[in-house]
Amino acid sequence: MNIAPDTRSPFAGGVLSPQANQAAALAACTGILTVDLDAIVANWKKLEKTAVPAECAAVIKANAYGCGAEQVARALAGAGCKTFFVATIEEARVVRSAVPQATLYVLDGFFQNTGDAYARINCRPVIGDLNELAEWDVFCRRAGWSGGAAIHIDTGMNRLGLTIAEAQGIIPRINAGYHGISLVMSHLVSAELLNNPINARQLAAFREIASRFSSVPASLSNSSGIYLGPQFLFDVVRPGAALYGINPTPEADNPMQPVVELKARIVQLRNIERGETVGYRGGWTARRPTRLAIVSAGYADGYFRAASANDGSRGAEVVVAGKRCPIAGRISMDLMAVDITDLPPNAARRGHMATLLGEGITVDELAHHFGTIGYEVLTSLGSRYARLYKGGAAQAAGPEGGRDKVQNPASTPTTAA
């Protein structure tokens, strides 16, 4: 066991053993977010097998969807993943320290003043604008840099990317010899819906333009795109959400293993009488004598107010002492109330943990209660939680090997969601 160093902690400076440090951190925290690195690796391997013969990369932007970019990158690299995608140059800097040999792409593109950073980190911009391409060319000539770049072509998202006409305009560059383009890619609009006709339109458009980028590897599919069929695979697939347990096939059962478990501490137990209200604005009224557990998590921790309960609608549930219990009243900034009346006496006690995510409560279920998608759930989970990493190859945990590691909330990297 090992706790990540935290110079702001009263336990810093070697006063306590690593085991005592970990116990102290867990005892002091109000919430624990556990990330199962073995499950992430298993999900990547399943996606890799489904995508054969394409290379299976990994999208680890937004701190690996809130799961820890360094830890996830090491675990996946140890499993054989060779190519990673992040959103920003700062994210690339974090990931590069974890996987020195990997191919690393930055999705948000290139700006004139970032060239030296790309060269220093040895990563590749994903270029989606002709001005970017011109600036990239100027930098490469000036600096003698030959690290390569991806070209993003818009086939229907209308977000980032060259138009088809613009992409056709750089075909002579491809035919002229060394061009510095290492990947041509596009992004699917609605891959999670199997029968959406835009999938076929994007496939046709991308297949046509990618075929003209002679000998340049092509990439179209995200997590859900991998399940649209072999014609969508091309040379490289780019799964993100599915790695972290989000269902890439929402019209069918989830083929992915759950990755994240979230627990928060019960800070108080209280009894209220029938007719009393709970929470801001008194929108939830007890219909019987009620036992409440007050749990130390709220919207500041990424547990959305949309999951609240009121007299007209039922909110989300949490697991207390192995049983699902409904939320009572509004979620507040730091706290929520949970109706534990149906639990046996003394089943829940002050200091015990309630499970907000896990024990059958999936990311996608929570997203439904939040009125959003699993991506936003994971990337919103707050920095006040201690993060506990389970499993992973030896590379995933650094010098402490594959043992579980705890990261103090205060020492969470600045890129954490």
Order of alpha helices (4+ residues) and beta strands (2+ residues): beta-alpha-beta-alpha-beta-beta-alpha-alpha-beta-alpha-beta-alpha-beta-alpha-beta-alpha-alpha-beta-alpha-beta-beta-beta-beta-beta-beta-beta-beta-beta-beta-alpha-alpha-beta-beta
